């Protein structure tokens, strides 16, 4: 049943991902706070751990110009991270209170882990492909809670290394 729950939540989260592109432009232009660091409405679009100026890594790698709260940078931040609050607070699960029923882990060359709880699961594994690796991360981020919640995840990405 937990896998069906994840799939239904994944559909909702995917709708948020698609809608964040036009919604980000509208939100930045018409719903920004006076200091431009948050939204006055549509809080589902924000991230829970950073304001609209982005985190330090994003600022170092993706900032256009020197003003992190310029309209273009806030829109680009939301294009990349918009809906983060939705993934934690709406389709996320509580970080504590539900003990794992099953835990498995794999060692190199393809390290990873699987955790199963009554209400959630987490599958994360790296597959080595020469000098690069593919990371598969599905379920909920049970080892990375924010504000007492674990976000919904569905990520398959190419990485430069396993670390």
C-alpha positions in Angstrom: 0.0 0.0 0.0 2.9 2.4 0.7 4.1 2.0 -2.9 0.6 3.0 -4.2 0.6 6.0 -1.8 4.0 7.1 -3.2 2.8 6.7 -6.8 -0.3 8.8 -6.2 1.7 11.4 -4.4 4.3 11.3 -7.2 1.5 12.3 -9.7 0.6 15.2 -7.5 4.2 16.3 -7.1 4.7 16.0 -10.8 1.8 18.4 -11.4 3.5 20.8 -9.0 6.8 20.5 -11.0 5.0 21.3 -14.3 3.0 24.2 -12.8 6.0 25.7 -11.1 7.4 27.1 -14.4 4.5 29.5 -15.2 3.6 29.9 -11.5 7.1 31.1 -10.6 6.9 34.0 -13.0 3.5 35.1 -11.7 4.6 34.7 -8.1 7.8 36.7 -8.4 6.1 39.5 -10.3 2.9 39.8 -8.3 3.2 37.9 -5.0 6.7 38.8 -3.7 7.1 40.3 -0.2 8.5 43.8 0.1 12.0 42.5 0.7 11.7 40.1 -2.2 12.8 37.1 -0.1 9.4 35.3 0.2 6.0 35.1 -1.3 2.9 36.7 0.2 0.7 33.8 -1.1 1.3 30.5 -2.9 3.6 29.3 -0.1 3.6 25.8 -1.7 6.0 27.1 -4.3 8.7 28.2 -1.8 11.5 26.1 -0.3 11.4 25.4 3.4 15.1 25.8 4.1 16.0 28.9 2.0 14.4 32.1 0.9 13.9 33.2 -2.7 17.5 34.4 -2.9 18.6 30.7 -3.0 21.2 28.7 -1.1 24.9 29.3 -1.2 25.7 26.6 -3.7 23.0 27.9 -6.1 24.3 31.4 -5.8 27.9 30.3 -6.6 26.9 28.2 -9.6 23.8 29.8 -11.1 23.5 33.4 -10.1 23.1 35.9 -13.0 24.8 39.1 -12.1 25.3 40.0 -8.4 21.8 40.5 -7.1 20.3 37.2 -5.8 16.9 38.8 -5.3 16.6 40.2 -8.9 13.4 39.0 -10.6 15.3 36.7 -13.0 17.3 35.0 -10.2 14.2 34.5 -8.0 12.3 33.0 -11.0 15.2 30.7 -11.8 15.5 29.6 -8.2 11.8 28.6 -8.2 12.2 26.9 -11.5 14.9 24.7 -10.0 13.4 24.3 -6.5 9.8 25.4 -6.6 7.4 23.1 -4.9 9.9 22.0 -2.2 7.4 23.0 0.5 4.7 20.9 -1.1 7.0 17.9 -1.2 7.8 18.2 2.5 4.6 19.5 4.0 1.8 18.1 1.8 3.1 14.8 0.4 6.0 14.3 2.8 5.9 12.1 5.9 6.7 12.7 9.6 10.4 12.3 10.3 10.0 10.5 13.6 7.5 8.3 15.4 7.4 5.4 12.9 10.2 2.9 13.3 11.6 1.1 10.3 10.3 -2.4 9.5 13.2 -3.3 7.3 16.6 -1.9 6.4 19.0 -3.2 3.8 22.3 -1.7 2.6 24.7 -2.4 -0.3 28.5 -1.8 -0.4 30.7 -0.7 -3.2 30.9 -0.9 -6.2 27.2 0.0 -6.2 26.5 1.4 -2.7 23.0 2.1 -1.5 20.2 1.5 1.0 16.6 0.6 1.4 14.4 1.5 4.3 10.8 0.4 4.7 8.4 1.9 7.3 4.7 1.4 7.7 4.0 4.8 6.1 7.0 5.3 3.8 10.1 3.8 2.1 13.4 5.0 0.8 15.5 3.4 -2.0 18.7 5.1 -2.9 21.5 3.4 -4.9 24.4 4.4 -7.0 25.4 2.4 -10.1 29.0 2.9 -11.3 29.4 3.6 -15.0 33.1 4.1 -15.6 34.2 7.4 -14.1 30.6 8.5 -13.5 27.6 7.0 -11.7 23.8 7.0 -11.9 22.0 7.8 -8.6 18.5 6.3 -8.2 16.6 7.9 -5.3 12.9 6.9 -4.8 10.4 7.2 -2.0 10.9 9.7 0.8 14.1 11.2 2.0 14.0 9.5 5.4 17.5 10.4 6.3 17.2 14.1 5.4 14.3 15.6 7.4 13.6 19.4 7.5 11.2 20.9 10.0 10.2 17.4 11.2 9.2 16.2 7.7 10.8 13.9 5.0 10.2 15.0 1.5 8.9 12.9 -1.4 11.6 12.1 -3.9 11.9 10.6 -7.4 15.3 11.3 -8.8 17.5 9.6 -11.3 20.6 11.5 -12.2 24.0 11.2 -13.6 26.8 12.1 -11.1 30.5 12.7 -11.6 31.3 10.3 -8.7 29.6 8.2 -6.0 30.6 10.6 -3.2 
